């Protein structure tokens, strides 16, 4: 669409999203969302000029937009309201054409949907109270039917804020920054839709698309792929590494001797000197230089890493005011913003076997001066230098704004989602923060835990982020950790982080004591396995959910198996019906799998928390027969897989061996024992006896999958 200057009101519409934008020459603007009759409107308070409609495309997609210019106290601004084809996203942009006082932000809404439940974030916490939502947080609102909208900054994250004063909602730059530079452009995003989690996902994908972030895979770096030893606060190794780090080398060996293969070590703030005079033992003050303390590591960090024989994750904090780095590099506040500094640091880390860099204390005092440019200089230069050296990053002690900042960087793979040390009182905040992290393509980290608490190990696994045991020698629970890991130390995890269900948001908004029901999944096309963790937040309660509400199609799969992981019992339920499960403070865990066309509910490896995790089950299909590919870690020879079927079973195997045995008193439960014969993966087909035509057709359609063994499963 060519831009056409208008003397009257300009209206654009997106039929695919039912969004309409109207801007009037006098300065009034409105966004209407037809399905719900929602209207967001405001006024610039100034007459507009150069009012036009236009169209184009950006990294989010094809758009239509209204463009207009107006002046505030003689300083001109150009604003745009942009809507997208097929995406219920509105992007507001305002560019300051001349230096401007930081007043009258755009957009400013005097009218917006009322009577909705608010939700937002604080530092490492969440809130359902509008007045408590942190300025840099996205603002979510939803109704009793789970229709929702989300308003957030879309640029300048560290210094942006959304404010609600006198019933007017404004999105702009922190007013403590008095002046906005000529050429500066600020962006705000509004997303609407049905379903709270769906709106989070639409918003987060639009934000990462806007910045070109490549969302990291769940095994993108060693911290995501393998479990590792964490030495941060609440770990027995915190400021207790032993002479030259020998205690840590011994601890890694202890885990290995216990049958747990750890993939890396995290070195917390004890590894570098702090204070003046500098010493690694000076906790509670700024770092002197971000280099290994040679009193602790006479062979430097590289020497320690060589002796350890495993990759490192290393910690950073804020800089001491007398750090010699300040004389050599540009600083702002308590952190370096000089690209030269970050390039030099990244080179040192790379040569020292570091694969992940953790920047801590982001909520303070590891902050820049509060201005327009320095925060992005700090984070952008850090990310760029680490990217050039192949180093991934983790943010720690983040504010909500840092979660949004992470949407810019493909190598920012994880972010702390709760305070130090995973514990029962962290569960709520960890789960809500995980929803924010996963929305913007960053994996949440629950922090370190002791493995003797099986539910903390379970929650850390369900987070789909890093897995950080921190057990003293002799204290690790190999049985609990083994439910999260293959024999080679690879984490068997879900496809996405565990997060509260839509119904849980509504339940807690209406009753702060309502129980937590959180879910995640393993997706195999039409087949989807869900994992539900539920716990009482006050009094003993029921967890209520339907398989359909978890994304299992009741039309395609009328029946679903709900398996109580800790009780080791299964119950068949109609997929459209509500399942009621009693929960207490310790929590209950359910694996939810549909009954496919074969009549089989394939439960997977129930020795693992995530029984159908892709690192164990890489393929699962059901077209009247189940076809499953089983992945084996080094040292694994036989894997037991559980399934439910009312009929006897036949099977065929490619590149391995398999047999089925009945298990327990439940006549419908079968156990499939798959042996690798030294192969890294084995494919098995399973079907009810009497359906041999299914296998014959499969051999015609896919002759390369000729089974090595065909037999009656229960012979």
ROFI-291279 format. One record per residue (C-alpha): residue in one letter; x, y, z. Coordinates in steps of 0.1 Angstrom, whole numbers, always signed. Example, Ala and Ser with C-alpha at 12.3 -4.5 7.8 and 13.67 -1.06 7.14 Angstrom:
<recs>
[rec "A",[+123,-45,+78]]
[rec "S",[+137,-11,+71]]
</recs>
This chain:
<recs>
[rec "X",[+0,+0,+0]]
[rec "X",[+14,+34,-10]]
[rec "X",[+13,+60,+17]]
[rec "X",[-16,+84,+10]]
[rec "X",[-18,+117,+28]]
[rec "X",[-52,+122,+44]]
[rec "X",[-71,+153,+56]]
[rec "X",[-96,+132,+75]]
[rec "X",[-95,+102,+98]]
[rec "X",[-74,+72,+87]]
[rec "X",[-85,+37,+94]]
[rec "X",[-67,+4,+88]]
[rec "X",[-81,-31,+94]]
[rec "X",[-67,-66,+95]]
[rec "X",[-94,-91,+86]]
[rec "X",[-72,-120,+98]]
[rec "X",[-71,-106,+134]]
[rec "X",[-102,-85,+136]]
[rec "X",[-81,-55,+146]]
[rec "X",[-89,-20,+135]]
[rec "X",[-69,+12,+140]]
[rec "X",[-84,+46,+136]]
[rec "X",[-65,+79,+139]]
[rec "X",[-82,+113,+137]]
[rec "X",[-64,+146,+127]]
[rec "X",[-72,+162,+160]]
[rec "X",[-50,+135,+178]]
[rec "X",[-75,+109,+189]]
[rec "X",[-65,+73,+182]]
[rec "X",[-83,+40,+189]]
[rec "X",[-75,+3,+185]]
[rec "X",[-106,-20,+184]]
[rec "X",[-106,-57,+188]]
[rec "X",[-139,-68,+173]]
[rec "X",[-143,-104,+188]]
[rec "X",[-145,-90,+223]]
[rec "X",[-156,-54,+217]]
[rec "X",[-124,-42,+234]]
[rec "X",[-112,-6,+227]]
[rec "X",[-79,+9,+235]]
[rec "X",[-79,+47,+229]]
[rec "X",[-61,+78,+237]]
[rec "X",[-52,+113,+225]]
[rec "X",[-19,+130,+217]]
[rec "X",[-34,+162,+229]]
[rec "X",[-20,+178,+198]]
[rec "X",[-32,+182,+162]]
[rec "X",[-16,+158,+138]]
[rec "X",[+1,+164,+105]]
[rec "X",[+14,+141,+77]]
[rec "X",[-14,+116,+86]]
[rec "X",[-11,+86,+62]]
[rec "X",[-18,+49,+60]]
[rec "X",[+10,+26,+47]]
[rec "X",[+20,-10,+45]]
[rec "X",[+52,-30,+45]]
[rec "X",[+70,-59,+63]]
[rec "X",[+95,-62,+91]]
[rec "X",[+109,-91,+110]]
[rec "X",[+76,-98,+127]]
[rec "X",[+57,-100,+94]]
[rec "X",[+35,-81,+69]]
[rec "X",[+19,-51,+83]]
[rec "X",[-4,-21,+78]]
[rec "X",[+2,+10,+97]]
[rec "X",[-9,+46,+104]]
[rec "X",[+18,+72,+105]]
[rec "X",[+15,+107,+118]]
[rec "X",[+36,+136,+131]]
[rec "X",[+29,+160,+160]]
[rec "X",[+49,+183,+183]]
[rec "X",[+52,+186,+220]]
[rec "X",[+65,+220,+233]]
[rec "X",[+79,+226,+198]]
[rec "X",[+98,+193,+195]]
[rec "X",[+84,+172,+166]]
[rec "X",[+77,+134,+169]]
[rec "X",[+67,+108,+143]]
[rec "X",[+44,+80,+156]]
[rec "X",[+33,+48,+140]]
[rec "X",[+6,+23,+150]]
[rec "X",[+13,-10,+132]]
[rec "X",[-8,-42,+129]]
[rec "X",[+2,-75,+114]]
[rec "X",[-14,-100,+91]]
[rec "X",[-23,-132,+109]]
[rec "X",[-9,-120,+143]]
[rec "X",[-30,-102,+169]]
[rec "X",[+0,-78,+176]]
[rec "X",[+0,-40,+176]]
[rec "X",[+34,-22,+176]]
[rec "X",[+35,+14,+187]]
[rec "X",[+66,+34,+176]]
[rec "X",[+75,+70,+184]]
[rec "X",[+106,+86,+169]]
[rec "X",[+118,+119,+183]]
[rec "X",[+127,+141,+153]]
[rec "X",[+145,+166,+175]]
[rec "X",[+158,+166,+210]]
[rec "X",[+127,+164,+233]]
[rec "X",[+118,+167,+269]]
[rec "X",[+108,+133,+283]]
[rec "X",[+71,+142,+287]]
[rec "X",[+38,+130,+273]]
[rec "X",[+48,+94,+263]]
[rec "X",[+32,+76,+234]]
[rec "X",[+11,+55,+236]]
[rec "X",[-11,+68,+264]]
[rec "X",[-45,+51,+269]]
[rec "X",[-73,+69,+286]]
[rec "X",[-97,+41,+277]]
[rec "X",[-89,+4,+279]]
[rec "X",[-109,-28,+288]]
[rec "X",[-120,-26,+324]]
[rec "X",[-131,-52,+350]]
[rec "X",[-102,-76,+341]]
[rec "X",[-78,-94,+364]]
[rec "X",[-43,-79,+363]]
[rec "X",[-10,-99,+365]]
[rec "X",[+26,-89,+363]]
[rec "X",[+61,-94,+377]]
[rec "X",[+83,-80,+405]]
[rec "X",[+119,-89,+411]]
[rec "X",[+119,-127,+412]]
[rec "X",[+83,-127,+420]]
[rec "X",[+48,-122,+406]]
[rec "X",[+17,-102,+415]]
[rec "X",[-20,-101,+409]]
[rec "X",[-22,-66,+423]]
[rec "X",[-20,-38,+396]]
[rec "X",[-3,-14,+419]]
[rec "X",[+25,-38,+426]]
[rec "X",[+35,-46,+390]]
[rec "X",[+71,-34,+384]]
[rec "X",[+75,-6,+359]]
[rec "X",[+96,-27,+335]]
[rec "X",[+73,-57,+336]]
[rec "X",[+49,-67,+309]]
[rec "X",[+13,-60,+320]]
[rec "X",[-12,-89,+315]]
[rec "X",[-50,-85,+319]]
[rec "X",[-75,-113,+315]]
[rec "X",[-112,-120,+320]]
[rec "X",[-131,-150,+334]]
[rec "X",[-133,-166,+300]]
[rec "X",[-95,-164,+297]]
[rec "X",[-95,-137,+270]]
[rec "X",[-64,-117,+276]]
[rec "X",[-42,-88,+264]]
[rec "X",[-6,-80,+273]]
[rec "X",[+11,-46,+271]]
[rec "X",[+49,-44,+273]]
[rec "X",[+79,-23,+263]]
[rec "X",[+94,-34,+230]]
[rec "X",[+127,-15,+232]]
[rec "X",[+149,+3,+258]]
[rec "X",[+139,-25,+282]]
[rec "X",[+161,-15,+311]]
[rec "X",[+149,+21,+312]]
[rec "X",[+113,+16,+300]]
[rec "X",[+82,+17,+321]]
[rec "X",[+45,+13,+320]]
[rec "X",[+26,+34,+344]]
[rec "X",[-10,+37,+355]]
[rec "X",[-18,+71,+370]]
[rec "X",[-53,+84,+374]]
[rec "X",[-67,+57,+352]]
[rec "X",[-44,+66,+323]]
[rec "X",[-20,+39,+311]]
[rec "X",[+13,+52,+297]]
[rec "X",[+42,+34,+281]]
[rec "X",[+75,+53,+278]]
[rec "X",[+110,+60,+292]]
[rec "X",[+117,+63,+329]]
[rec "X",[+109,+100,+337]]
[rec "X",[+141,+103,+357]]
[rec "X",[+158,+105,+323]]
[rec "X",[+149,+141,+315]]
[rec "X",[+158,+144,+278]]
[rec "X",[+153,+121,+247]]
[rec "X",[+178,+124,+219]]
[rec "X",[+170,+134,+184]]
[rec "X",[+165,+103,+163]]
[rec "X",[+156,+81,+193]]
[rec "X",[+128,+56,+187]]
[rec "X",[+108,+39,+214]]
[rec "X",[+85,+9,+209]]
[rec "X",[+56,-6,+228]]
[rec "X",[+38,-38,+220]]
[rec "X",[+2,-48,+226]]
[rec "X",[-9,-85,+220]]
[rec "X",[-45,-98,+223]]
[rec "X",[-61,-132,+222]]
[rec "X",[-78,-162,+238]]
[rec "X",[-58,-180,+265]]
[rec "X",[-32,-166,+288]]
[rec "X",[-4,-189,+278]]
[rec "X",[-13,-184,+241]]
[rec "X",[-10,-146,+245]]
[rec "X",[+23,-150,+263]]
[rec "X",[+36,-171,+234]]
[rec "X",[+23,-148,+207]]
[rec "X",[+39,-118,+225]]
[rec "X",[+72,-135,+231]]
[rec "X",[+76,-148,+196]]
[rec "X",[+68,-113,+182]]
[rec "X",[+94,-98,+205]]
[rec "X",[+121,-123,+196]]
[rec "X",[+112,-120,+159]]
[rec "X",[+115,-83,+162]]
[rec "X",[+151,-86,+173]]
[rec "X",[+160,-117,+152]]
[rec "X",[+168,-139,+182]]
[rec "X",[+173,-175,+172]]
[rec "X",[+156,-193,+201]]
[rec "X",[+181,-218,+216]]
[rec "X",[+173,-255,+215]]
[rec "X",[+168,-272,+249]]
[rec "X",[+203,-287,+245]]
[rec "X",[+220,-256,+229]]
[rec "X",[+249,-256,+254]]
[rec "X",[+264,-279,+280]]
[rec "X",[+244,-262,+308]]
[rec "X",[+211,-272,+290]]
[rec "X",[+222,-306,+277]]
[rec "X",[+238,-321,+308]]
[rec "X",[+236,-318,+346]]
[rec "X",[+265,-300,+363]]
[rec "X",[+279,-292,+397]]
[rec "X",[+269,-258,+410]]
[rec "X",[+289,-240,+436]]
[rec "X",[+268,-208,+441]]
[rec "X",[+251,-196,+473]]
[rec "X",[+235,-225,+493]]
[rec "X",[+259,-250,+478]]
[rec "X",[+284,-267,+502]]
[rec "X",[+311,-256,+478]]
[rec "X",[+303,-219,+479]]
[rec "X",[+336,-202,+489]]
[rec "X",[+348,-237,+498]]
[rec "X",[+366,-250,+466]]
[rec "X",[+395,-266,+484]]
[rec "X",[+432,-259,+477]]
[rec "X",[+436,-251,+440]]
[rec "X",[+400,-263,+436]]
[rec "X",[+408,-299,+446]]
[rec "X",[+375,-302,+466]]
[rec "X",[+356,-296,+434]]
[rec "X",[+376,-321,+414]]
[rec "X",[+369,-346,+442]]
[rec "X",[+332,-338,+441]]
[rec "X",[+330,-343,+404]]
[rec "X",[+347,-377,+409]]
[rec "X",[+323,-386,+436]]
[rec "X",[+293,-380,+414]]
[rec "X",[+309,-402,+387]]
[rec "X",[+316,-430,+412]]
[rec "X",[+279,-428,+422]]
[rec "X",[+268,-434,+386]]
[rec "X",[+260,-397,+378]]
[rec "X",[+279,-383,+349]]
[rec "X",[+281,-345,+353]]
[rec "X",[+289,-325,+322]]
[rec "X",[+305,-293,+337]]
[rec "X",[+313,-272,+368]]
[rec "X",[+299,-238,+377]]
[rec "X",[+325,-216,+393]]
[rec "X",[+308,-189,+414]]
[rec "X",[+321,-156,+427]]
[rec "X",[+349,-172,+446]]
[rec "X",[+370,-178,+415]]
[rec "X",[+382,-142,+411]]
[rec "X",[+397,-116,+434]]
[rec "X",[+375,-90,+450]]
[rec "X",[+381,-59,+471]]
[rec "X",[+413,-40,+480]]
[rec "X",[+436,-56,+487]]
[rec "X",[+423,-82,+463]]
[rec "X",[+415,-117,+474]]
[rec "X",[+391,-145,+463]]
[rec "X",[+378,-147,+498]]
[rec "X",[+365,-111,+499]]
[rec "X",[+329,-118,+494]]
[rec "X",[+305,-89,+498]]
[rec "X",[+324,-64,+477]]
[rec "X",[+331,-56,+440]]
[rec "X",[+354,-76,+418]]
[rec "X",[+390,-64,+413]]
[rec "X",[+397,-81,+380]]
[rec "X",[+376,-108,+363]]
[rec "X",[+405,-132,+362]]
[rec "X",[+413,-163,+382]]
[rec "X",[+428,-155,+416]]
[rec "X",[+463,-168,+413]]
[rec "X",[+464,-174,+451]]
[rec "X",[+437,-200,+446]]
[rec "X",[+447,-212,+411]]
[rec "X",[+484,-209,+406]]
[rec "X",[+480,-225,+372]]
[rec "X",[+453,-200,+363]]
[rec "X",[+418,-208,+352]]
[rec "X",[+429,-228,+322]]
[rec "X",[+451,-250,+344]]
[rec "X",[+423,-257,+367]]
[rec "X",[+399,-265,+339]]
[rec "X",[+425,-290,+324]]
[rec "X",[+428,-307,+358]]
[rec "X",[+391,-308,+362]]
[rec "X",[+386,-323,+327]]
[rec "X",[+352,-307,+322]]
[rec "X",[+339,-274,+307]]
[rec "X",[+332,-244,+330]]
[rec "X",[+305,-219,+336]]
[rec "X",[+319,-188,+353]]
[rec "X",[+302,-161,+374]]
[rec "X",[+306,-123,+373]]
[rec "X",[+293,-96,+395]]
[rec "X",[+298,-58,+398]]
[rec "X",[+332,-41,+396]]
[rec "X",[+350,-25,+426]]
[rec "X",[+355,+13,+424]]
[rec "X",[+393,+7,+426]]
[rec "X",[+394,-20,+399]]
[rec "X",[+423,-14,+376]]
[rec "X",[+400,-22,+347]]
[rec "X",[+384,+13,+352]]
[rec "X",[+417,+30,+341]]
[rec "X",[+419,+10,+309]]
[rec "X",[+383,+6,+297]]
[rec "X",[+351,+27,+296]]
[rec "X",[+327,+21,+325]]
[rec "X",[+292,+32,+335]]
[rec "X",[+281,+28,+370]]
[rec "X",[+295,-5,+383]]
[rec "X",[+300,-23,+350]]
[rec "X",[+321,-20,+318]]
[rec "X",[+304,-8,+286]]
[rec "X",[+336,-8,+265]]
[rec "X",[+335,-33,+236]]
[rec "X",[+373,-37,+240]]
[rec "X",[+368,-50,+276]]
[rec "X",[+343,-76,+266]]
[rec "X",[+364,-88,+237]]
[rec "X",[+394,-92,+259]]
[rec "X",[+374,-110,+286]]
[rec "X",[+358,-133,+261]]
[rec "X",[+392,-143,+247]]
[rec "X",[+405,-151,+282]]
[rec "X",[+374,-172,+290]]
[rec "X",[+375,-190,+257]]
[rec "X",[+411,-200,+263]]
[rec "X",[+402,-212,+298]]
[rec "X",[+376,-238,+287]]
[rec "X",[+346,-216,+296]]
[rec "X",[+314,-224,+277]]
[rec "X",[+288,-203,+296]]
[rec "X",[+293,-168,+311]]
[rec "X",[+269,-159,+340]]
[rec "X",[+263,-122,+347]]
[rec "X",[+249,-119,+382]]
[rec "X",[+237,-90,+405]]
[rec "X",[+217,-75,+376]]
[rec "X",[+191,-62,+400]]
[rec "X",[+219,-42,+416]]
[rec "X",[+246,-32,+419]]
[rec "X",[+258,-46,+386]]
[rec "X",[+241,-17,+367]]
[rec "X",[+250,+12,+345]]
[rec "X",[+242,+48,+349]]
[rec "X",[+205,+52,+342]]
[rec "X",[+204,+68,+308]]
[rec "X",[+193,+60,+272]]
[rec "X",[+225,+44,+259]]
[rec "X",[+246,+28,+286]]
[rec "X",[+224,-2,+295]]
[rec "X",[+223,-14,+259]]
[rec "X",[+260,-8,+256]]
[rec "X",[+266,-31,+286]]
[rec "X",[+244,-59,+274]]
[rec "X",[+250,-56,+237]]
[rec "X",[+288,-55,+239]]
[rec "X",[+288,-84,+263]]
[rec "X",[+266,-105,+241]]
[rec "X",[+285,-97,+209]]
[rec "X",[+319,-105,+224]]
[rec "X",[+307,-138,+238]]
[rec "X",[+290,-147,+205]]
[rec "X",[+323,-142,+186]]
[rec "X",[+340,-167,+210]]
[rec "X",[+311,-192,+209]]
[rec "X",[+303,-186,+246]]
[rec "X",[+267,-187,+258]]
[rec "X",[+253,-166,+286]]
[rec "X",[+231,-167,+317]]
[rec "X",[+215,-138,+335]]
[rec "X",[+212,-140,+373]]
[rec "X",[+193,-119,+399]]
[rec "X",[+173,-104,+370]]
[rec "X",[+145,-78,+371]]
[rec "X",[+116,-83,+347]]
[rec "X",[+133,-59,+323]]
[rec "X",[+162,-84,+320]]
[rec "X",[+139,-111,+309]]
[rec "X",[+128,-88,+281]]
[rec "X",[+164,-78,+274]]
[rec "X",[+172,-115,+268]]
[rec "X",[+148,-114,+238]]
[rec "X",[+176,-97,+219]]
[rec "X",[+204,-123,+221]]
[rec "X",[+206,-157,+205]]
[rec "X",[+234,-167,+228]]
[rec "X",[+215,-158,+260]]
[rec "X",[+203,-193,+267]]
[rec "X",[+192,-193,+304]]
[rec "X",[+180,-170,+332]]
[rec "X",[+175,-174,+369]]
[rec "X",[+138,-178,+377]]
[rec "X",[+140,-177,+415]]
[rec "X",[+161,-167,+444]]
[rec "X",[+191,-186,+456]]
[rec "X",[+187,-224,+461]]
[rec "X",[+156,-242,+449]]
[rec "X",[+133,-248,+479]]
[rec "X",[+96,-252,+486]]
[rec "X",[+90,-215,+492]]
[rec "X",[+104,-207,+457]]
[rec "X",[+80,-229,+437]]
[rec "X",[+54,-203,+430]]
[rec "X",[+77,-176,+418]]
[rec "X",[+98,-200,+399]]
[rec "X",[+68,-213,+379]]
[rec "X",[+54,-178,+371]]
[rec "X",[+89,-165,+362]]
[rec "X",[+95,-195,+340]]
[rec "X",[+64,-185,+319]]
[rec "X",[+81,-151,+313]]
[rec "X",[+114,-167,+304]]
[rec "X",[+100,-192,+280]]
[rec "X",[+79,-166,+263]]
[rec "X",[+110,-147,+252]]
[rec "X",[+130,-178,+242]]
[rec "X",[+152,-182,+273]]
[rec "X",[+153,-213,+294]]
[rec "X",[+146,-208,+331]]
[rec "X",[+171,-219,+358]]
[rec "X",[+158,-230,+392]]
[rec "X",[+193,-226,+408]]
[rec "X",[+210,-253,+427]]
[rec "X",[+193,-280,+448]]
[rec "X",[+201,-310,+470]]
[rec "X",[+192,-342,+453]]
[rec "X",[+177,-359,+484]]
[rec "X",[+145,-339,+477]]
[rec "X",[+129,-358,+448]]
[rec "X",[+103,-331,+441]]
[rec "X",[+130,-304,+438]]
[rec "X",[+148,-327,+413]]
[rec "X",[+115,-332,+395]]
[rec "X",[+107,-294,+393]]
[rec "X",[+142,-286,+381]]
[rec "X",[+138,-312,+354]]
[rec "X",[+103,-300,+344]]
[rec "X",[+118,-265,+341]]
[rec "X",[+136,-278,+309]]
[rec "X",[+165,-255,+318]]
[rec "X",[+199,-262,+335]]
[rec "X",[+200,-289,+361]]
[rec "X",[+222,-279,+390]]
[rec "X",[+228,-305,+418]]
[rec "X",[+249,-292,+447]]
[rec "X",[+254,-322,+470]]
[rec "X",[+282,-326,+495]]
[rec "X",[+304,-357,+490]]
[rec "X",[+284,-387,+503]]
[rec "X",[+250,-369,+501]]
[rec "X",[+239,-372,+465]]
[rec "X",[+208,-393,+458]]
[rec "X",[+217,-412,+426]]
[rec "X",[+182,-427,+424]]
[rec "X",[+165,-393,+423]]
[rec "X",[+190,-378,+399]]
[rec "X",[+187,-409,+377]]
[rec "X",[+150,-401,+371]]
[rec "X",[+162,-369,+354]]
[rec "X",[+192,-382,+335]]
[rec "X",[+203,-409,+311]]
[rec "X",[+233,-430,+320]]
[rec "X",[+255,-406,+301]]
[rec "X",[+243,-375,+321]]
[rec "X",[+221,-362,+293]]
[rec "X",[+189,-346,+308]]
[rec "X",[+156,-361,+296]]
[rec "X",[+134,-331,+296]]
[rec "X",[+101,-318,+282]]
[rec "X",[+98,-296,+251]]
[rec "X",[+91,-265,+271]]
[rec "X",[+93,-252,+306]]
[rec "X",[+67,-261,+332]]
[rec "X",[+43,-232,+336]]
[rec "X",[+9,-225,+353]]
[rec "X",[-21,-235,+333]]
[rec "X",[-46,-208,+322]]
[rec "X",[-71,-220,+347]]
[rec "X",[-45,-216,+375]]
[rec "X",[-41,-179,+367]]
[rec "X",[-79,-174,+370]]
[rec "X",[-82,-195,+401]]
[rec "X",[-55,-176,+420]]
[rec "X",[-68,-142,+408]]
[rec "X",[-102,-152,+423]]
[rec "X",[-88,-170,+454]]
[rec "X",[-52,-164,+465]]
[rec "X",[-51,-197,+483]]
[rec "X",[-60,-218,+452]]
[rec "X",[-37,-247,+443]]
[rec "X",[-10,-246,+417]]
[rec "X",[-16,-267,+386]]
[rec "X",[+13,-264,+361]]
[rec "X",[+19,-283,+329]]
[rec "X",[+44,-289,+300]]
[rec "X",[+46,-315,+273]]
[rec "X",[+64,-336,+247]]
[rec "X",[+49,-330,+213]]
[rec "X",[+49,-356,+185]]
[rec "X",[+26,-339,+159]]
[rec "X",[-9,-349,+166]]
[rec "X",[+2,-370,+196]]
[rec "X",[+10,-350,+227]]
[rec "X",[+21,-361,+261]]
[rec "X",[+15,-337,+290]]
[rec "X",[+32,-335,+323]]
[rec "X",[+12,-320,+352]]
[rec "X",[+27,-310,+386]]
[rec "X",[+1,-298,+411]]
[rec "X",[+4,-288,+448]]
[rec "X",[-16,-271,+475]]
[rec "X",[-6,-236,+482]]
[rec "X",[-25,-234,+515]]
[rec "X",[-49,-262,+524]]
[rec "X",[-51,-297,+509]]
[rec "X",[-69,-293,+476]]
[rec "X",[-78,-309,+443]]
[rec "X",[-60,-305,+411]]
[rec "X",[-86,-303,+383]]
[rec "X",[-78,-304,+346]]
[rec "X",[-90,-320,+315]]
[rec "X",[-67,-336,+289]]
[rec "X",[-83,-314,+263]]
[rec "X",[-73,-283,+283]]
[rec "X",[-37,-295,+281]]
[rec "X",[-38,-296,+243]]
[rec "X",[-49,-332,+237]]
[rec "X",[-76,-332,+210]]
[rec "X",[-108,-349,+224]]
[rec "X",[-120,-352,+188]]
[rec "X",[-89,-372,+177]]
[rec "X",[-83,-389,+210]]
[rec "X",[-115,-395,+229]]
[rec "X",[-98,-414,+257]]
[rec "X",[-67,-404,+277]]
[rec "X",[-45,-421,+303]]
[rec "X",[-37,-401,+334]]
[rec "X",[-7,-418,+352]]
[rec "X",[+1,-409,+388]]
[rec "X",[+39,-410,+387]]
[rec "X",[+45,-414,+424]]
[rec "X",[+16,-439,+430]]
[rec "X",[+25,-457,+398]]
[rec "X",[-11,-461,+388]]
[rec "X",[-30,-452,+357]]
[rec "X",[-66,-441,+351]]
[rec "X",[-84,-439,+317]]
[rec "X",[-106,-407,+314]]
[rec "X",[-126,-391,+286]]
[rec "X",[-103,-365,+271]]
[rec "X",[-130,-338,+273]]
[rec "X",[-139,-345,+309]]
[rec "X",[-123,-330,+341]]
[rec "X",[-99,-352,+360]]
[rec "X",[-98,-346,+397]]
[rec "X",[-67,-355,+417]]
[rec "X",[-60,-349,+453]]
[rec "X",[-29,-329,+461]]
[rec "X",[-11,-318,+492]]
[rec "X",[+17,-294,+499]]
[rec "X",[+43,-318,+486]]
[rec "X",[+27,-320,+453]]
[rec "X",[+14,-347,+429]]
[rec "X",[+27,-355,+394]]
[rec "X",[+8,-369,+365]]
[rec "X",[+18,-380,+330]]
[rec "X",[-11,-376,+306]]
[rec "X",[-10,-395,+273]]
[rec "X",[-38,-400,+247]]
[rec "X",[-51,-434,+235]]
[rec "X",[-42,-434,+198]]
[rec "X",[-59,-451,+168]]
[rec "X",[-41,-484,+178]]
[rec "X",[-60,-485,+211]]
[rec "X",[-26,-481,+229]]
[rec "X",[-17,-454,+254]]
[rec "X",[+21,-452,+251]]
[rec "X",[+35,-440,+285]]
[rec "X",[+72,-443,+277]]
[rec "X",[+101,-447,+301]]
[rec "X",[+85,-444,+335]]
[rec "X",[+119,-447,+352]]
[rec "X",[+123,-411,+340]]
[rec "X",[+103,-381,+352]]
[rec "X",[+98,-371,+316]]
[rec "X",[+88,-405,+303]]
[rec "X",[+85,-393,+266]]
[rec "X",[+113,-368,+266]]
[rec "X",[+130,-364,+232]]
[rec "X",[+163,-376,+245]]
[rec "X",[+147,-409,+253]]
[rec "X",[+118,-411,+227]]
[rec "X",[+128,-392,+196]]
[rec "X",[+99,-404,+175]]
[rec "X",[+63,-415,+183]]
[rec "X",[+36,-421,+158]]
[rec "X",[+2,-439,+159]]
[rec "X",[-16,-447,+126]]
[rec "X",[-32,-479,+139]]
[rec "X",[+2,-491,+151]]
[rec "X",[+26,-474,+174]]
[rec "X",[+61,-467,+159]]
[rec "X",[+86,-455,+185]]
[rec "X",[+123,-447,+182]]
[rec "X",[+142,-452,+215]]
[rec "X",[+174,-433,+222]]
[rec "X",[+202,-449,+243]]
[rec "X",[+229,-431,+261]]
[rec "X",[+264,-445,+264]]
[rec "X",[+264,-475,+287]]
[rec "X",[+227,-481,+284]]
[rec "X",[+218,-515,+270]]
[rec "X",[+181,-521,+278]]
[rec "X",[+153,-496,+283]]
[rec "X",[+119,-505,+298]]
[rec "X",[+89,-487,+283]]
[rec "X",[+53,-488,+296]]
[rec "X",[+21,-488,+276]]
[rec "X",[-16,-496,+282]]
[rec "X",[-36,-518,+259]]
[rec "X",[-67,-540,+264]]
[rec "X",[-55,-563,+236]]
[rec "X",[-25,-586,+232]]
[rec "X",[+3,-570,+212]]
[rec "X",[+26,-579,+183]]
[rec "X",[+57,-560,+175]]
[rec "X",[+85,-555,+150]]
[rec "X",[+120,-542,+157]]
[rec "X",[+147,-525,+137]]
[rec "X",[+183,-525,+148]]
[rec "X",[+177,-541,+182]]
[rec "X",[+156,-565,+202]]
[rec "X",[+124,-561,+221]]
[rec "X",[+98,-581,+240]]
[rec "X",[+67,-573,+260]]
[rec "X",[+59,-586,+295]]
[rec "X",[+29,-578,+316]]
[rec "X",[+36,-558,+347]]
[rec "X",[+17,-554,+380]]
[rec "X",[-18,-563,+387]]
[rec "X",[-33,-541,+359]]
[rec "X",[-41,-564,+330]]
[rec "X",[-39,-535,+306]]
[rec "X",[-4,-524,+315]]
[rec "X",[+24,-539,+295]]
[rec "X",[+62,-533,+297]]
[rec "X",[+82,-532,+265]]
[rec "X",[+119,-542,+270]]
[rec "X",[+140,-528,+243]]
[rec "X",[+177,-538,+239]]
[rec "X",[+201,-517,+218]]
[rec "X",[+226,-544,+207]]
[rec "X",[+251,-516,+208]]
[rec "X",[+231,-492,+186]]
[rec "X",[+224,-456,+197]]
[rec "X",[+187,-459,+188]]
[rec "X",[+162,-487,+181]]
[rec "X",[+128,-484,+163]]
[rec "X",[+99,-506,+174]]
[rec "X",[+65,-510,+159]]
[rec "X",[+37,-522,+182]]
[rec "X",[+1,-531,+172]]
[rec "X",[-28,-552,+186]]
[rec "X",[-28,-588,+175]]
[rec "X",[-50,-594,+145]]
[rec "X",[-40,-562,+127]]
[rec "X",[-13,-577,+106]]
[rec "X",[-25,-558,+75]]
[rec "X",[-12,-526,+91]]
[rec "X",[+24,-540,+92]]
[rec "X",[+22,-553,+56]]
[rec "X",[+11,-519,+44]]
[rec "X",[+39,-502,+63]]
[rec "X",[+65,-525,+47]]
[rec "X",[+51,-514,+13]]
[rec "X",[+50,-477,+21]]
[rec "X",[+84,-477,+40]]
[rec "X",[+105,-507,+28]]
[rec "X",[+137,-492,+43]]
[rec "X",[+122,-499,+77]]
[rec "X",[+121,-537,+73]]
[rec "X",[+120,-550,+108]]
[rec "X",[+148,-571,+121]]
[rec "X",[+124,-591,+143]]
[rec "X",[+87,-597,+139]]
[rec "X",[+69,-616,+166]]
[rec "X",[+39,-619,+189]]
[rec "X",[+49,-595,+217]]
[rec "X",[+38,-617,+246]]
[rec "X",[+52,-650,+234]]
</recs>
